[in-house]
Structures are given as C-alpha cells and as structure tokens.
Amino acid sequence: MPWYALYTRPRHEKKVYEQLNEKGIHAFLPLVRRLRQWKDRKKWVEMPLFNSYVFVNIELRDRFSALQTHGVVRMVSFGGVPATIPDWQIEQLRRIIEYPETLQPEQYLKEGDWVEVVEGPFRGIKGYLRELRGETRVAILIDGIYQSVSFVVDRRFVKKIPPESVG
C-alpha cells in the first residue's frame, strides 16, 4: 500500500495520529524531542518534525475514513491527484528521527523558485534560484532590456517568496 500525507489543522498532529490509530489506520507521525522555553520554565517536548502533516499507509479507496478524522483538513494532492510518498522516503524519516540532535528542518527550494536574500552583503535582493555547476546562484532579471545577472550566495541565506512579491 502506498503512503499519503494528510494535512491537519495547526497543532492537531498528535490528536489526528491517535484517532487514526484508534480507527485501525496505519499512520506515521515523525516526532522530535525539543527543548522549549517559556517565561518561567524550560521543558523537553515531543514536536512534529513537519508541522500539520501526518502520513497514512492506506489504499486510496479507503481514504474517506482517514479524511473524516477530526482535525484533518485534506489529503495532500497535486492537480487533484493525491500525492504518494514512496516507502523508502518514510523509512529514511524513521531512521533519521532516531538522532533528533542532528536534525534541522530546511526550506524546500528548487531551481526556479523566487527567493530573497536574508543575510549577508546581498540582503534584501530578490530574484530566482539557479543552480550552476554545484553553486547556488540568485539571478536578477532586468525585464526592460531582457537581460539578467546572477551571483553566488550561500543557500542558507535565501528564503522562498511568492512570485507576486518580487515587483
């Protein structure tokens, strides 16, 4: 059976996971232990690795039972087709969460994404992400003359932005 991702209401991941298990649905919620600080205290808490996501291993025809779980917003889909997650990716997640001290969530960036440089000498510059011979580059477009220029930037110094915020 394939894996699918359910998108949940904010901070409902654990409740959704418990309810899915009660229904007999094979679910996976990658949790990591983090030290949280409040004004008066610090405490170790189990937090979802990916906010608002729970993975389920079901036949597609049985998805309605999972979708009718309190706190589930929708099944992650692209073009109206539920997105499948390969077993090997779930297995990788299971292995890496055994060493939570090494984990750091990263932005999902791909070539062509619009980004803004948030650190360093190019801070505030917006453009699109480009990969060239192993280098991460941000390309700046000059529309009036159909030209562009790119510069090398540390991938950690860029954040993804919506295309409409570029202008």
C-alpha positions in Angstrom: 0.0 0.0 0.0 1.2 3.5 -0.8 1.8 6.3 1.8 -0.1 9.5 1.6 0.2 12.8 3.6 -2.7 14.3 5.4 -2.7 18.0 6.1 -4.0 18.8 9.6 -5.3 21.8 11.4 -2.4 23.6 13.2 -1.2 21.7 16.4 -3.6 18.8 15.7 -1.0 16.3 14.5 -0.8 14.2 17.7 -4.6 14.0 18.1 -5.1 13.1 14.4 -2.4 10.4 14.8 -4.1 8.9 17.9 -7.5 8.9 16.2 -6.2 7.3 13.1 -4.6 4.5 15.2 -7.9 4.0 17.0 -9.6 3.6 13.6 -7.0 0.9 12.7 -5.4 3.1 10.1 -1.6 2.6 9.8 -0.2 6.1 10.4 3.2 7.7 11.0 3.9 10.9 12.8 7.6 11.8 12.9 8.3 13.4 16.2 11.5 15.0 17.6 12.3 16.0 21.1 13.0 19.7 21.5 13.7 21.9 24.5 11.0 24.6 24.7 11.3 27.7 26.8 8.5 29.7 28.4 8.9 32.7 30.5 9.1 30.7 33.7 10.4 27.3 32.7 12.1 25.0 30.2 10.7 21.7 29.2 11.5 18.9 26.7 8.5 18.2 24.4 7.8 15.9 21.5 7.1 18.0 18.5 6.2 17.0 14.9 9.1 17.2 12.5 6.7 18.6 9.9 4.0 20.9 11.2 0.5 20.0 10.1 1.4 16.7 8.4 0.6 13.1 9.3 1.4 10.2 7.0 -1.0 7.3 6.3 -0.4 3.9 4.7 -3.8 3.1 3.1 -5.5 2.0 -0.1 -6.7 5.1 -1.9 -10.3 3.8 -1.9 -10.2 3.8 1.9 -9.1 7.4 2.2 -12.6 8.7 3.4 -12.2 7.1 6.8 -8.9 9.0 7.2 -10.3 12.2 5.9 -13.3 12.1 8.3 -10.9 12.2 11.3 -11.3 15.3 13.4 -8.5 17.7 12.7 -7.8 16.5 9.2 -8.1 19.3 6.6 -7.3 17.4 3.4 -5.2 14.8 1.7 -2.2 16.4 0.0 -2.8 16.4 -3.7 -1.4 17.9 -6.8 -3.7 18.6 -9.8 -6.5 16.8 -7.9 -4.4 13.6 -7.6 -3.4 12.5 -4.1 0.4 12.6 -3.8 2.0 9.3 -3.0 5.1 9.1 -0.8 7.5 6.2 -1.6 8.2 3.7 1.2 11.9 4.4 1.0 11.3 8.1 2.0 9.2 7.0 5.0 11.9 4.6 6.0 14.5 7.3 5.8 12.4 9.5 8.0 12.1 6.7 10.6 15.9 6.3 10.6 16.8 10.0 10.9 14.4 10.8 13.7 16.3 8.3 15.9 19.0 11.0 16.0 17.0 14.2 16.6 20.0 16.3 17.7 21.3 16.2 14.2 18.0 17.3 12.5 17.3 20.8 11.2 14.3 21.5 9.0 15.2 23.1 5.7 13.2 25.1 3.3 12.2 23.1 0.2 13.9 25.1 -2.5 14.2 24.1 -6.1 15.7 25.8 -9.2 13.4 28.5 -10.5 11.9 29.4 -7.1 11.6 33.1 -6.3 13.8 33.9 -3.3 15.0 36.8 -1.2 18.5 37.0 0.3 18.0 37.4 4.0 21.6 37.6 5.2 25.0 38.8 4.0 26.0 41.7 1.7 23.1 41.0 -0.8 20.4 41.1 1.9 17.1 42.3 0.5 17.8 41.3 -3.1 15.1 39.3 -4.8 15.5 37.0 -7.8 15.1 33.4 -8.8 17.2 30.4 -7.6 19.6 28.9 -10.1 22.0 26.0 -9.8 25.1 26.1 -11.9 27.9 23.6 -11.6 27.2 22.9 -7.9 26.9 26.6 -7.0 23.7 28.2 -5.6 23.1 31.4 -7.5 20.4 34.1 -7.4 19.5 35.6 -10.8 18.3 39.2 -11.1 16.1 40.0 -14.1 16.1 43.3 -15.9 12.9 43.0 -17.9 13.1 46.2 -19.9 16.2 45.0 -21.7 15.6 41.2 -21.5 18.9 40.7 -19.5 19.8 39.0 -16.3 22.8 38.7 -14.0 23.4 36.1 -11.2 25.6 36.0 -8.2 26.7 33.2 -5.9 25.0 33.0 -2.5 25.1 30.6 0.4 21.9 28.6 0.2 21.2 29.1 3.9 20.9 32.9 3.3 17.9 32.7 1.0 14.2 32.2 1.7 11.4 31.4 -0.7 9.0 34.1 -1.5 5.8 34.3 -3.6 6.4 35.5 -7.2 3.9 38.4 -6.8 6.1 39.9 -4.0 9.1 40.3 -6.5 7.9 43.5 -8.2 
